[in-house]
Amino acid sequence: MNNVIFSQKLYDTAQTIVDGCMGDADPACQTACPMHTDVKQYVRLAGEGDLQGALNVIRNKLFLPQTLGRICAHPCEQACRRNTEFGQPISVAGIKRFVAEQMDKQDQWPLDIAKATNKHIAIVGAGPAGAQAAIELRRQGHEVTIYEKLDVYGGMMRVGIPEYRLPRDVIDFEYSYLAMLGITTKFGVEIGKDITFEALRNEHDAVVLAHGAHVGSIIPLPGHDNDGVFSAVEYLKEISETQQFPRAGKRVAVIGGGDVAMDCARSSWRIGAEAVYQCSLESMENLPASQIEIDESLEEGVEFNAGWGPVAIEHKDGKVTGLVIKKVVSIFDEQGNFGPQYSDESKTIEVDTVIFATGQIVADITDGALEQTRGGRYVVDKQTLATNLEDVFVAGDACGGNIVIEAMALGRKAAMSIERFLTNETLTEGRDFTQEYAYESRLDVPLPEGTKDVRRLHGELRDADERKKDFKQVDFGFTAEQVQQEAERCLQCSCKLCMSECIMMNDFSDCPKTMFSEFIKNKEMDPQLAYSCNACDQCTIVCPKDFPMKDIFLGARADFVNANGGESPMKGHKAIKMHQLLGFSKFFTMARKAR
């Protein structure tokens, strides 16, 4: 029936459901991932043994599955419901690594490229941000050239993450995708030195700066200018390239509490240190490093001094002899500003080497053409990554990304902006910026009935005393059986509880939001939908928000009848009406006389 005029109350109720229904809401693991990888889907497929299907889901978003399976800071796991409820998240990264190791083949990589545009894009930096931007732009048909000052792919990911965590052959294998797509990479070329920034702009239609934070920082403590003091960047880069650092001594102190500090501490054993210490303003419970890095550092014998801040470096004859640290009372003042306060309690650690893992700085390669802020990060529009130069965009560490998966998302975002710039579109119109980065999930449902706390599985590790002597891979990863067991822990978070309870609604849509969005848009409803409801209210009872679906269906019936001259629009209902009429007929009823 197309002549039905539904009441405004029905539309208002439907709109309330559309606005609040979580039936289409992505789970927290997916929204927490800046690249929005469909974690739930590939974990389920991996658990079912469909490894190829799982890989297809992963590679739909990520060109570095093996790399991320080893070193991703996995915000998906932090957001996992099993983590927020039990502190035992699904080992998402481990499952991803297993799937990629088993199934990823170069001859299956997608090489589809759009028609050539004759536009030329320059990418500065071959780290994950630059590589992701290059891939996105090349797929659009543009000619893309990456300029990398190192002689290898990977950027800081390669020279900052030790080989025992990320084997170099894994990087080379996954980065080979760039050449297969037709992306040109010029190694050993430093912008600002070998090619000026202005020349780069003149030779290309657009530029992405994704050269990372390759400059180390050293806190100017008393004694910081003596032999034996190094930045984490310098330390890890040389170790990455040579597996040694001859200028280091045998007793090493690492200042910092993040993953970089853990990498420095653990690498120190592997180049011959006899004692390794850590200190940080943050307490043990508040260290920014990932828990697995902390645990493995402890297993390898790193002596932690969390909650102790460095105040001076002792020295003799121009060489480091010790690090003075004090007990931290607070890190921030009452206004939330950084301002460490110490107690009178102090101690001196006898060391000959001090490594500052307290942050990195982005070098300016634009000769002052772009404004920089804290840490050398370029000033950009946070939504579009555009700069004050219309043809220049920034991605990754150069504008604030902190982890690999964030850098990739920023590379993708920069590519989206460049695509609009090249086609003379506005950078913002019609663009859903929420979907371009991590965001908080709308999904808020109760745990499935009977959910139990099941411990998270871990891959097999080499013995700590053995592994700390070399740079061979520490974690052997999962077995097929472990992947199945771990995937079974996934709660497959979703709403659609009403759809599970009401078989009828599944015949018409995938969830109430879709169903009632179409109703509002088209101003019509299938009469069978309205009349299929048996008014049991079970959909509302199980709905986390108690949405009154029944009210819409019953209200629609009344509108259908009004529009049909008092008759039901359903043909089969004529027999029902006759039955009702006859049920009140004097021929078929009896009346008892009152006594």
C-alpha positions as CSV (number, residue, x, y, z in Angstrom):
1,M,0.0,0.0,0.0
2,N,1.5,3.3,-1.1
3,N,-1.3,5.6,0.2
4,V,-0.6,5.1,3.9
5,I,0.0,8.2,5.9
6,F,1.9,7.0,9.0
7,S,1.6,9.0,12.2
8,Q,4.4,11.4,13.3
9,K,4.6,9.5,16.5
10,L,5.7,6.4,14.6
11,Y,8.4,8.4,12.8
12,D,9.6,9.9,16.0
13,T,9.9,6.5,17.7
14,A,11.6,5.1,14.7
15,Q,14.1,8.0,14.7
16,T,14.9,7.4,18.3
17,I,15.7,3.8,17.5
18,V,17.8,4.7,14.5
19,D,19.8,7.2,16.6
20,G,20.5,4.8,19.4
21,C,20.4,1.3,17.9
22,M,23.8,-0.5,18.2
23,G,23.0,-3.2,15.7
24,D,25.5,-1.8,13.2
25,A,28.1,-0.7,15.8
26,D,31.6,-2.0,15.3
27,P,33.2,-3.7,18.3
28,A,35.8,-1.8,20.4
29,C,38.7,-3.8,19.0
30,Q,37.9,-2.6,15.5
31,T,37.2,1.1,16.4
32,A,40.3,1.3,18.6
33,C,42.5,0.2,15.6
34,P,43.4,3.4,13.6
35,M,43.2,1.3,10.4
36,H,39.9,-0.2,11.5
37,T,40.9,-3.8,10.8
38,D,38.0,-6.2,11.2
39,V,39.5,-8.0,14.1
40,K,36.3,-9.9,15.1
41,Q,36.0,-11.3,11.6
42,Y,39.5,-12.6,11.0
43,V,39.8,-14.0,14.6
44,R,36.7,-16.0,14.0
45,L,37.9,-17.2,10.6
46,A,41.3,-18.2,12.0
47,G,39.6,-20.1,14.8
48,E,37.5,-22.0,12.2
49,G,40.6,-22.9,10.3
50,D,39.9,-20.7,7.3
51,L,43.3,-19.1,7.3
52,Q,43.0,-17.8,3.8
53,G,39.7,-16.1,4.6
54,A,41.3,-14.5,7.7
55,L,44.3,-13.3,5.7
56,N,42.0,-11.7,3.1
57,V,40.3,-9.7,5.8
58,I,43.6,-8.6,7.3
59,R,45.2,-7.7,4.0
60,N,42.1,-5.7,3.1
61,K,43.5,-3.0,5.4
62,L,47.1,-3.9,6.2
63,F,50.2,-4.6,4.0
64,L,52.4,-5.4,7.1
65,P,50.5,-8.3,8.8
66,Q,53.7,-10.2,9.9
67,T,55.3,-7.1,11.1
68,L,52.3,-5.9,13.0
69,G,51.8,-9.4,14.4
70,R,55.1,-9.0,16.1
71,I,55.5,-5.4,17.1
72,C,52.1,-3.6,17.0
73,A,51.2,-1.9,20.3
74,H,47.8,-3.4,19.5
75,P,45.3,-0.9,20.8
76,C,42.7,-3.4,19.7
77,E,43.8,-5.7,22.6
78,Q,43.6,-2.8,25.1
79,A,40.0,-2.2,24.0
80,C,39.1,-5.9,24.0
81,R,36.2,-6.7,26.2
82,R,38.1,-9.6,27.7
83,N,40.7,-7.0,28.7
84,T,38.3,-4.5,30.2
85,E,36.4,-7.2,32.1
86,F,39.1,-9.7,33.0
87,G,42.5,-8.2,32.1
88,Q,43.1,-11.0,29.7
89,P,42.6,-9.7,26.1
90,I,42.5,-11.8,23.0
91,S,46.0,-12.3,21.6
92,V,45.0,-10.5,18.4
93,A,48.6,-9.8,17.2
94,G,49.6,-13.4,17.8
95,I,46.7,-14.7,15.7
96,K,47.5,-12.1,12.9
97,R,51.1,-13.2,12.8
98,F,50.3,-16.9,12.6
99,V,47.8,-16.3,9.8
100,A,50.3,-14.2,7.8
101,E,53.2,-16.6,8.3
102,Q,51.1,-19.5,7.1
103,M,49.3,-18.0,4.2
104,D,50.8,-14.7,2.9
105,K,52.1,-15.2,-0.6
106,Q,53.4,-12.5,-3.0
107,D,51.5,-13.9,-5.9
108,Q,48.2,-13.3,-4.1
109,W,48.9,-9.6,-3.3
110,P,46.4,-7.2,-5.0
111,L,48.1,-5.2,-7.8
112,D,45.0,-3.4,-9.2
113,I,45.9,0.2,-10.1
114,A,43.5,2.9,-11.5
115,K,44.1,4.5,-14.9
116,A,47.2,6.6,-15.0
117,T,46.7,10.3,-13.9
118,N,50.1,11.6,-15.0
119,K,50.4,13.1,-11.5
120,H,53.7,12.7,-9.6
121,I,53.8,12.5,-5.9
122,A,56.9,12.6,-3.7
123,I,57.0,10.8,-0.3
124,V,59.8,11.6,2.1
125,G,60.5,8.6,4.3
126,A,60.0,4.8,3.8
127,G,58.6,4.1,7.2
128,P,55.1,2.8,7.7
129,A,53.4,6.2,7.2
130,G,55.3,7.0,4.0
131,A,54.7,3.4,2.7
132,Q,51.0,3.5,3.4
133,A,50.6,6.9,1.7
134,A,52.5,5.6,-1.3
135,I,50.4,2.5,-1.6
136,E,47.1,4.5,-1.4
137,L,48.2,7.0,-4.0
138,R,49.7,4.5,-6.4
139,R,46.4,2.6,-6.3
140,Q,44.7,5.8,-7.5
141,G,46.9,5.8,-10.7
142,H,49.5,8.4,-9.6
143,E,53.2,8.0,-10.1
144,V,54.8,7.8,-6.7
145,T,58.5,8.2,-5.6
146,I,59.7,7.6,-2.1
147,Y,62.9,9.4,-1.0
148,E,64.6,7.6,1.9
149,K,67.9,8.7,3.4
150,L,68.6,5.2,4.7
151,D,69.7,2.4,2.4
152,V,66.8,0.2,3.5
153,Y,63.0,0.1,3.9
154,G,61.2,0.6,7.2
155,G,62.4,3.9,8.6
156,M,62.5,4.1,12.4
157,M,60.6,0.9,12.5
158,R,63.7,-0.8,11.1
159,V,66.5,1.1,12.9
160,G,64.5,1.6,16.1
161,I,63.0,-1.8,16.8
162,P,65.6,-4.5,17.6
163,E,66.0,-7.5,15.3
164,Y,65.1,-10.0,18.0
165,R,61.6,-8.5,17.9
166,L,61.3,-7.9,14.2
167,P,63.5,-10.0,11.8
168,R,64.7,-7.9,8.9
169,D,63.7,-10.5,6.3
170,V,60.1,-10.0,7.4
171,I,60.3,-6.2,6.7
172,D,62.0,-6.8,3.3
173,F,59.3,-9.4,2.3
174,E,56.4,-7.2,3.1
175,Y,57.9,-4.0,1.7
176,S,58.5,-5.8,-1.6
177,Y,54.8,-5.0,-2.3
178,L,55.8,-1.4,-3.0
179,A,58.0,-2.3,-6.0
180,M,55.4,-4.7,-7.2
181,L,52.9,-1.9,-7.3
182,G,55.3,0.2,-9.4
183,I,56.3,2.6,-6.6
184,T,59.9,4.0,-7.1
185,T,62.1,4.2,-4.1
186,K,65.3,6.2,-4.1
187,F,67.5,5.1,-1.2
188,G,70.4,7.1,0.3
189,V,68.7,10.4,-0.6
190,E,68.4,13.1,2.1
191,I,66.0,15.9,1.4
192,G,67.5,19.2,2.5
193,K,71.0,17.9,1.7
194,D,71.0,15.9,-1.6
195,I,67.8,17.6,-2.9
196,T,66.4,20.8,-1.6
197,F,62.8,20.9,-0.3
198,E,61.9,23.6,-2.9
199,A,63.3,21.4,-5.7
200,L,61.2,18.5,-4.5
201,R,58.1,20.6,-4.6
202,N,58.9,21.9,-8.1
203,E,59.4,18.4,-9.5
204,H,56.2,16.9,-8.1
205,D,52.5,17.7,-8.0
206,A,52.3,17.0,-4.2
207,V,54.6,16.1,-1.3
208,V,54.1,14.0,1.8
209,L,56.6,14.5,4.6
210,A,56.8,11.2,6.5
211,H,60.5,11.2,7.5
212,G,59.9,10.3,11.2
213,A,61.7,11.4,14.3
214,H,65.3,10.4,13.7
215,V,67.0,12.9,16.1
216,G,67.6,11.7,19.6
217,S,67.1,13.9,22.7
218,I,69.3,14.1,25.7
219,I,68.0,15.8,28.9
220,P,70.7,18.4,30.0
221,L,71.3,16.9,33.4
222,P,74.5,17.9,35.2
223,G,77.2,15.7,33.5
224,H,75.2,14.9,30.4
225,D,78.1,16.1,28.1
226,N,80.6,13.4,29.2
227,D,81.7,10.3,27.3
228,G,79.3,7.4,27.7
229,V,76.0,9.4,27.3
230,F,73.9,8.6,24.2
231,S,70.4,9.0,22.9
232,A,68.2,6.0,22.3
233,V,68.0,6.9,18.6
234,E,71.7,6.8,18.1
235,Y,72.1,3.7,20.3
236,L,69.4,1.6,18.6
237,K,70.3,2.7,15.1
238,E,73.9,1.6,15.3
239,I,72.9,-1.7,17.0
240,S,70.3,-2.3,14.3
241,E,72.9,-1.8,11.6
242,T,75.9,-3.6,13.1
243,Q,74.6,-5.6,16.1
244,Q,77.2,-3.8,18.3
245,F,78.0,-0.5,19.9
246,P,81.7,-0.3,20.7
247,R,81.4,3.0,22.6
248,A,79.2,1.5,25.3
249,G,80.6,0.1,28.5
250,K,79.6,-2.9,30.5
251,R,77.3,-1.2,33.0
252,V,74.3,0.5,31.3
253,A,71.6,2.7,32.7
254,V,68.5,3.4,30.5
255,I,66.4,6.5,31.3
256,G,62.8,6.1,30.3
257,G,59.8,3.8,30.8
258,G,58.4,3.2,27.3
259,D,58.9,0.5,24.7
260,V,62.0,2.3,23.4
261,A,63.6,2.2,26.8
262,M,62.9,-1.6,27.0
263,D,64.4,-2.0,23.6
264,C,67.6,-0.2,24.7
265,A,67.8,-2.2,28.0
266,R,67.3,-5.6,26.3
267,S,69.7,-4.7,23.4
268,S,72.4,-3.8,26.0
269,W,72.6,-7.5,27.1
270,R,73.0,-8.5,23.5
271,I,76.0,-6.3,22.8
272,G,77.9,-7.5,25.9
273,A,76.6,-5.6,28.9
274,E,77.1,-7.2,32.3
275,A,74.6,-5.1,34.2
276,V,71.6,-3.2,32.9
277,Y,69.5,-0.7,34.9
278,Q,66.3,1.2,34.1
279,C,64.9,4.3,35.8
280,S,61.8,6.4,35.1
281,L,59.6,9.0,36.6
282,E,56.6,6.6,36.2
283,S,56.0,3.9,38.8
284,M,56.0,0.3,37.9
285,E,52.2,0.3,37.7
286,N,52.2,3.3,35.3
287,L,55.0,2.5,32.9
288,P,54.0,3.4,29.4
289,A,55.7,0.4,27.9
290,S,53.6,-2.6,26.9
291,Q,53.3,-5.2,29.6
292,I,54.9,-8.0,27.5
293,E,58.0,-5.8,27.0
294,I,58.2,-5.1,30.7
295,D,57.8,-8.8,31.5
296,E,60.4,-9.9,29.1
297,S,62.9,-7.3,30.3
298,L,62.4,-8.5,33.8
299,E,62.9,-12.1,32.7
300,E,66.2,-11.1,31.1
301,G,67.4,-9.5,34.3
302,V,67.0,-5.7,33.8
303,E,67.0,-4.1,37.2
304,F,64.1,-1.6,37.3
305,N,64.0,1.6,39.2
306,A,60.5,2.8,38.3
307,G,59.4,5.8,40.2
308,W,63.0,7.1,40.4
309,G,64.1,10.1,38.4
310,P,67.6,11.0,37.2
311,V,69.1,14.2,38.7
312,A,72.8,14.0,37.8
313,I,75.4,12.0,35.9
314,E,78.6,11.4,37.8
315,H,81.9,11.4,35.9
316,K,85.6,11.3,36.2
317,D,88.2,12.4,33.7
318,G,85.4,13.1,31.2
319,K,83.8,9.7,31.5
320,V,80.6,8.5,33.1
321,T,81.0,6.8,36.4
322,G,77.4,6.8,37.8
323,L,73.8,8.0,37.7
324,V,72.2,9.7,40.6
325,I,68.5,9.1,40.9
326,K,65.9,10.4,43.4
327,K,62.6,9.0,44.6
328,V,59.7,10.6,42.7
329,V,56.9,12.2,44.8
330,S,54.8,13.5,41.9
331,I,55.2,14.0,38.1
332,F,52.6,16.7,37.5
333,D,51.5,19.7,39.6
334,E,48.0,20.4,40.8
335,Q,47.2,22.1,37.4
336,G,48.3,19.1,35.5
337,N,51.5,20.6,34.3
338,F,54.7,18.6,34.0
339,G,56.9,19.4,37.1
340,P,58.5,16.4,38.8
341,Q,58.9,16.6,42.6
342,Y,61.4,14.4,44.5
343,S,61.8,13.3,48.1
344,D,65.2,13.5,49.8
345,E,65.7,9.8,49.2
346,S,68.4,9.2,46.6
347,K,70.9,6.6,45.4
348,T,73.7,6.3,42.9
349,I,74.0,3.5,40.4
350,E,77.5,2.7,39.3
351,V,77.4,2.7,35.5
352,D,79.7,3.7,32.6
353,T,77.0,4.2,30.0
354,V,73.7,6.2,30.2
355,I,71.1,6.0,27.4
356,F,68.3,8.6,27.2
357,A,65.1,7.0,25.9
358,T,63.1,10.1,26.6
359,G,61.8,11.1,23.3
360,Q,62.8,11.7,19.7
361,I,62.8,14.9,17.6
362,V,61.7,15.5,14.0
363,A,64.4,17.2,11.9
364,D,63.2,20.1,9.7
365,I,63.9,19.3,6.1
366,T,62.0,22.3,4.7
367,D,64.6,25.0,5.6
368,G,62.0,26.8,7.7
369,A,59.2,26.7,5.2
370,L,56.9,24.9,7.6
371,E,56.3,25.8,11.2
372,Q,57.3,23.2,13.9
373,T,56.1,22.7,17.4
374,R,57.1,20.5,20.3
375,G,59.5,17.7,19.4
376,G,59.9,19.2,15.9
377,R,56.4,18.0,14.8
378,Y,55.1,20.1,11.9
379,V,52.1,22.2,12.4
380,V,49.2,20.7,10.4
381,D,45.5,20.6,10.2
382,K,44.7,17.7,12.5
383,Q,41.8,16.5,10.3
384,T,43.4,16.7,6.9
385,L,47.2,16.8,7.7
386,A,47.5,19.8,5.3
387,T,50.1,22.4,6.0
388,N,50.3,26.1,5.1
389,L,51.8,25.0,1.7
390,E,48.8,23.8,-0.3
391,D,50.8,20.9,-2.0
392,V,52.5,19.7,1.2
393,F,51.0,17.2,3.7
394,V,52.5,15.4,6.7
395,A,52.1,11.9,8.1
396,G,53.5,9.7,10.9
397,D,55.9,10.8,13.6
398,A,56.5,14.1,11.7
399,C,53.0,15.2,12.8
400,G,52.4,13.2,16.0
401,G,51.8,9.5,15.3
402,N,53.3,7.4,18.1
403,I,53.0,3.8,17.0
404,V,53.3,1.9,13.7
405,I,49.5,1.4,13.2
406,E,48.9,5.1,13.9
407,A,51.6,6.1,11.4
408,M,49.9,3.9,8.8
409,A,46.5,5.5,9.4
410,L,48.0,9.0,9.1
411,G,49.7,8.0,5.9
412,R,46.3,6.9,4.6
413,K,44.7,10.1,5.8
414,A,47.4,12.2,4.0
415,A,46.8,10.2,0.8
416,M,43.0,11.0,1.0
417,S,43.7,14.7,1.3
418,I,46.2,14.6,-1.6
419,E,43.6,12.8,-3.8
420,R,41.2,15.6,-3.1
421,F,43.9,18.3,-3.7
422,L,44.8,16.8,-7.1
423,T,41.2,16.7,-8.2
424,N,40.5,20.3,-7.0
425,E,38.0,19.1,-4.3
426,T,37.7,20.6,-0.9
427,L,39.7,18.7,1.7
428,T,36.8,18.5,4.2
429,E,33.4,18.4,2.4
430,G,31.5,15.1,2.8
431,R,34.4,13.5,4.7
432,D,33.8,11.4,7.8
433,F,37.0,12.1,9.8
434,T,35.9,9.8,12.6
435,Q,36.3,6.8,10.3
436,E,39.9,7.9,9.4
437,Y,41.4,7.2,12.8
438,A,40.6,5.4,16.1
439,Y,37.4,6.2,17.9
440,E,35.3,4.9,20.8
441,S,32.8,2.2,20.0
442,R,29.1,2.8,20.5
443,L,28.7,-0.8,21.4
444,D,27.6,-1.2,25.0
445,V,26.1,-4.6,25.6
446,P,26.1,-7.0,28.6
447,L,28.5,-9.9,28.5
448,P,27.0,-13.1,26.9
449,E,25.3,-15.2,29.6
450,G,27.7,-17.7,31.0
451,T,30.9,-15.9,30.0
452,K,33.9,-17.1,32.1
453,D,37.4,-15.7,32.6
454,V,39.7,-17.8,30.4
455,R,43.4,-17.1,30.5
456,R,45.1,-15.6,27.5
457,L,47.6,-17.8,25.6
458,H,51.1,-16.7,24.8
459,G,53.5,-17.9,22.1
460,E,56.5,-19.9,23.1
461,L,59.6,-17.8,24.1
462,R,63.2,-18.8,24.0
463,D,64.8,-19.1,27.4
464,A,65.8,-15.7,28.8
465,D,69.4,-16.6,29.6
466,E,69.8,-18.0,26.1
467,R,68.0,-15.3,24.1
468,K,69.7,-12.3,25.8
469,K,73.0,-13.4,24.2
470,D,72.0,-12.9,20.6
471,F,69.6,-11.1,18.2
472,K,67.7,-14.2,17.1
473,Q,63.9,-14.0,17.3
474,V,62.6,-14.3,20.9
475,D,59.0,-15.3,20.3
476,F,58.3,-18.4,18.2
477,G,54.6,-17.5,17.9
478,F,51.5,-19.7,18.1
479,T,50.8,-23.2,16.9
480,A,47.6,-24.0,14.9
481,E,46.1,-25.5,18.1
482,Q,46.8,-22.4,20.1
483,V,45.3,-20.2,17.5
484,Q,42.1,-22.2,17.6
485,Q,42.0,-22.1,21.4
486,E,42.7,-18.4,21.5
487,A,40.1,-17.6,18.9
488,E,37.5,-19.4,20.9
489,R,38.0,-16.9,23.7
490,C,36.7,-14.1,21.4
491,L,33.3,-13.0,22.5
492,Q,32.4,-11.9,18.9
493,C,31.1,-8.6,20.4
494,S,27.9,-7.3,18.7
495,C,24.4,-6.2,19.7
496,K,21.5,-7.5,17.5
497,L,20.2,-9.3,20.6
498,C,16.7,-8.5,19.3
499,M,17.5,-10.2,16.0
500,S,18.5,-13.4,17.9
501,E,15.3,-13.3,19.9
502,C,12.9,-12.5,17.0
503,I,13.1,-14.7,14.0
504,M,10.5,-12.6,12.2
505,M,12.7,-9.4,12.0
506,N,15.5,-11.4,10.3
507,D,13.1,-11.9,7.3
508,F,13.0,-8.2,6.7
509,S,16.4,-6.7,7.7
510,D,19.7,-7.1,9.4
511,C,19.0,-4.9,12.4
512,P,16.4,-2.3,13.6
513,K,18.6,0.6,12.6
514,T,18.6,-0.5,9.0
515,M,14.9,-1.4,9.1
516,F,13.7,1.8,10.5
517,S,16.1,4.0,8.5
518,E,14.5,2.7,5.4
519,F,11.0,3.3,6.9
520,I,11.9,6.9,7.6
521,K,13.5,7.5,4.2
522,N,10.9,5.8,2.0
523,K,7.8,6.6,4.1
524,E,6.5,3.1,3.6
525,M,6.5,-0.3,5.3
526,D,5.8,-3.8,4.1
527,P,2.4,-4.7,5.7
528,Q,3.8,-8.2,6.4
529,L,6.4,-6.7,8.6
530,A,3.8,-4.9,10.8
531,Y,1.5,-7.9,10.9
532,S,4.2,-10.5,11.6
533,C,4.8,-9.0,15.0
534,N,3.0,-11.1,17.7
535,A,3.5,-8.3,20.3
536,C,5.4,-10.6,22.6
537,D,7.8,-7.7,23.6
538,Q,10.8,-10.1,23.7
539,C,12.8,-7.8,21.4
540,T,12.4,-4.9,23.8
541,I,13.2,-7.1,26.9
542,V,16.6,-8.2,25.5
543,C,17.4,-4.8,24.0
544,P,20.1,-3.0,26.1
545,K,18.2,0.3,25.5
546,D,14.7,-1.1,25.8
547,F,13.6,0.2,22.4
548,P,9.8,-0.3,21.8
549,M,9.9,-2.0,18.4
550,K,6.4,-3.4,19.1
551,D,4.9,0.1,19.3
552,I,6.0,0.8,15.8
553,F,4.6,-2.4,14.4
554,L,1.2,-2.1,16.2
555,G,1.0,1.6,15.4
556,A,1.6,0.9,11.7
557,R,-1.2,-1.6,11.7
558,A,-3.6,1.1,12.9
559,D,-2.4,3.4,10.1
560,F,-2.7,0.6,7.5
561,V,-6.4,0.0,8.6
562,N,-7.2,3.7,8.5
563,A,-5.8,4.0,5.0
564,N,-7.7,0.9,3.9
565,G,-11.3,2.0,4.8
566,G,-11.2,0.2,8.1
567,E,-9.9,-3.1,6.6
568,S,-6.7,-4.9,7.1
569,P,-4.4,-4.6,4.0
570,M,-3.6,-8.3,4.4
571,K,-5.7,-10.5,2.0
572,G,-5.8,-13.4,4.4
573,H,-7.3,-11.3,7.1
574,K,-10.7,-11.3,5.4
575,A,-11.3,-14.8,6.7
576,I,-10.3,-13.7,10.1
577,K,-12.8,-10.8,10.0
578,M,-15.5,-13.1,8.9
579,H,-14.7,-15.4,11.8
580,Q,-15.0,-12.5,14.1
581,L,-18.3,-11.3,12.7
582,L,-19.8,-14.8,12.9
583,G,-18.5,-15.1,16.4
584,F,-20.9,-12.3,17.4
585,S,-23.8,-13.4,15.2
586,K,-27.0,-14.4,16.9
587,F,-27.0,-17.5,14.8
588,F,-23.9,-18.7,16.5
589,T,-24.1,-17.3,20.0
590,M,-26.3,-17.8,23.0
591,A,-27.3,-15.3,25.6
592,R,-28.2,-16.4,29.1
593,K,-31.2,-14.7,30.6
594,A,-30.5,-12.8,33.8
595,R,-32.0,-14.5,36.8
